[in-house]
Amino acid sequence: MKKITLQEIKVPVCTALLSVLFLFTQVSISQAAHGISIDGKLKYPADFKHFDYASDEARKGGTLVLHDLGSFDKMNPYTLKGS
């Protein structure tokens, strides 16, 4: 009786696993909408004027001044700064 090696069963097992995974995938149908929501129901209609937390009577215009603390190259603080 011949021993079955890992090399001989690797491809059939991987093929079977991928076939099972493809069987359980769902196909979603997309629909055009004016917004996106996590729970499926949009809070505001397509022609809303302002958000509930913002006043439509607020002052408009002006300037916003932000400061710059330095450059940003990467998330790791322990590496050297980039150029």
C-alpha positions in Angstrom: 0.0 0.0 0.0 1.4 3.4 -1.0 1.6 6.2 1.5 -0.2 9.4 0.6 2.1 12.4 0.9 1.2 16.0 1.7 2.3 17.1 -1.8 -0.2 14.7 -3.4 -3.3 15.9 -1.4 -2.4 19.6 -1.2 -4.0 20.7 -4.5 -7.3 18.6 -4.2 -7.8 19.8 -0.6 -7.2 23.5 -1.5 -9.5 23.2 -4.5 -12.3 21.6 -2.3 -11.9 24.3 0.4 -12.1 27.1 -2.2 -15.1 25.5 -3.8 -16.9 25.4 -0.5 -16.0 29.1 0.2 -17.3 30.2 -3.1 -20.6 28.3 -2.5 -21.3 30.4 0.7 -20.5 33.8 -0.7 -23.4 36.1 -1.2 -23.9 38.3 -4.2 -25.2 41.7 -3.2 -27.2 43.9 -5.6 -26.4 47.6 -5.4 -28.9 50.3 -5.8 -28.4 53.9 -6.5 -29.0 56.2 -3.5 -28.3 59.7 -2.4 -26.5 58.6 0.8 -25.1 55.7 2.7 -26.1 54.2 6.0 -24.9 51.4 8.3 -28.3 50.1 9.3 -29.8 50.4 5.8 -32.3 53.3 6.5 -31.3 56.8 5.6 -32.1 59.5 8.1 -32.3 62.5 5.8 -34.2 62.7 2.5 -32.4 63.6 -0.8 -33.4 67.3 -0.5 -32.6 68.1 3.1 -31.5 71.6 4.0 -29.3 71.1 7.1 -28.3 68.5 9.6 -30.3 68.2 12.8 -27.2 69.2 14.9 -26.5 72.3 12.8 -28.4 75.5 12.6 -29.3 76.9 9.2 -29.3 80.4 10.8 -25.6 80.2 11.8 -23.1 82.7 10.5 -21.5 81.9 7.2 -18.1 82.7 6.0 -15.0 83.6 7.9 -11.5 82.1 8.2 -10.1 79.0 9.9 -6.5 79.2 11.0 -4.7 76.0 12.0 -1.2 75.6 13.2 1.4 73.2 11.9 3.4 71.2 14.5 5.7 69.6 12.0 5.9 67.1 9.2 4.3 63.7 9.0 5.9 60.8 7.2 4.8 57.6 9.0 2.9 56.3 12.0 5.9 54.7 13.9 7.3 57.3 16.4 10.5 55.2 17.0 11.9 55.5 13.5 13.9 58.4 12.2 12.1 61.3 10.5 11.9 61.3 6.8 13.0 63.9 4.4 
